[in-house]
Amino acid sequence: MAASRPRRTTGDPRRGVEAEAELPFAALHQLLYSLLPRSAGLDEGHRAVFDVVFGLRDCKAPSVMTLGIAVLDLLSLAAAEQPLLLLLDDGQWMDAPAPRCAGSWGAGSPAAP
C-alpha cells in the first residue's frame, strides 16, 4: 500500500484597501479573484450571481443569502481539489456588503472537523 502524501493547502492572502472601501463587493472580489476561473463548474444561477456582483451582467444585486450560497459553492469546489485557506488583512477597509456575505458562510453550516 502506498503511503498517502499530505495534501497541500492553498493560501490566498488578501488586503482590504481603503480606496476600495466604498466599492460594493470589492473585498469579495479580492478574496475570490484567484478562484473565479473555477466558477465554470457552478450552475448557471450561481455563475450569474458572480457576473452581477462583479459587474459583468447588468441586473439587480442578489440578496446576501443568495450570494453567500454561491460563494460557499465556489469555495467547496476549490476545497475539493485541495485544502483552502482565505486570509484577509486590514478588514476594516472592507466594503459594507462583504462582511454581511462572509457572515452568511458560517450561518447554519456545520463546523469542520
C-alpha positions in Angstrom: 0.0 0.0 0.0 1.5 3.3 -1.0 1.9 5.9 1.7 -0.5 8.8 1.4 1.1 12.1 0.7 -0.2 15.1 2.7 -2.3 17.5 0.7 -1.0 21.0 0.2 -3.1 23.9 1.3 -3.7 26.8 -1.0 -3.1 30.1 0.9 -4.7 33.1 -0.6 -3.8 36.2 1.5 -5.6 39.5 0.6 -5.7 43.0 2.0 -8.5 45.4 2.5 -7.8 48.6 0.5 -9.0 51.9 1.8 -9.6 53.3 -1.7 -12.0 50.4 -2.4 -14.0 50.6 0.9 -16.8 52.4 -0.9 -17.0 50.0 -3.9 -19.6 47.3 -3.4 -18.2 43.8 -3.4 -14.6 45.0 -3.8 -13.4 42.9 -0.8 -15.3 39.9 -2.0 -13.6 40.3 -5.5 -10.2 40.5 -3.8 -10.9 37.3 -1.7 -12.3 35.3 -4.6 -10.3 36.5 -7.6 -8.0 33.6 -7.9 -10.9 31.2 -7.5 -13.2 32.8 -10.1 -12.0 30.6 -13.0 -13.5 27.6 -11.1 -16.9 29.3 -11.3 -17.3 27.5 -14.6 -18.1 24.4 -12.5 -21.1 26.1 -10.9 -24.6 26.0 -12.1 -25.8 28.9 -14.3 -27.6 30.6 -11.4 -24.5 30.8 -9.3 -22.4 31.9 -12.2 -24.9 34.7 -12.9 -24.7 35.8 -9.2 -20.9 36.4 -9.6 -21.4 38.1 -13.0 -23.8 40.5 -11.4 -21.8 41.4 -8.3 -18.6 41.8 -10.3 -20.2 44.0 -13.0 -20.2 41.6 -15.9 -24.0 41.5 -16.1 -26.4 44.4 -15.5 -29.1 43.1 -13.1 -30.4 43.7 -9.7 -27.8 42.8 -7.0 -28.6 39.4 -5.4 -29.5 39.0 -1.8 -26.8 38.4 0.8 -28.0 34.9 1.3 -28.0 34.1 -2.5 -24.5 35.5 -2.8 -23.4 33.6 0.3 -24.6 30.3 -1.1 -22.9 31.0 -4.4 -19.6 31.8 -2.6 -19.9 28.6 -0.5 -20.4 26.5 -3.6 -17.3 28.2 -5.2 -15.3 27.6 -2.0 -16.5 24.0 -1.9 -15.3 23.4 -5.5 -11.9 24.8 -4.7 -11.5 23.0 -1.4 -12.5 19.7 -3.1 -9.3 20.0 -5.1 -7.1 20.9 -2.2 -7.4 22.5 1.2 -8.1 26.2 1.1 -7.3 29.0 3.5 -8.5 32.5 2.9 -6.8 35.3 4.8 -7.8 39.0 5.0 -5.7 41.8 6.4 -6.9 45.3 7.0 -10.5 44.1 7.2 -11.7 47.5 8.4 -11.4 48.6 4.8 -13.9 46.0 3.5 -16.9 47.4 1.7 -20.2 47.1 3.6 -21.7 44.1 1.7 -18.6 41.8 2.1 -18.8 41.2 5.8 -22.6 40.5 5.6 -21.9 38.0 2.9 -19.0 36.4 4.8 -21.2 36.2 7.9 -23.6 34.1 6.0 -21.0 31.5 5.2 -20.9 30.2 8.7 -24.6 30.6 9.5 -26.1 27.2 9.6 -23.0 25.5 8.3 -21.6 22.5 10.2 -18.2 23.1 11.8 -15.3 21.5 10.0 -13.8 18.6 11.9 
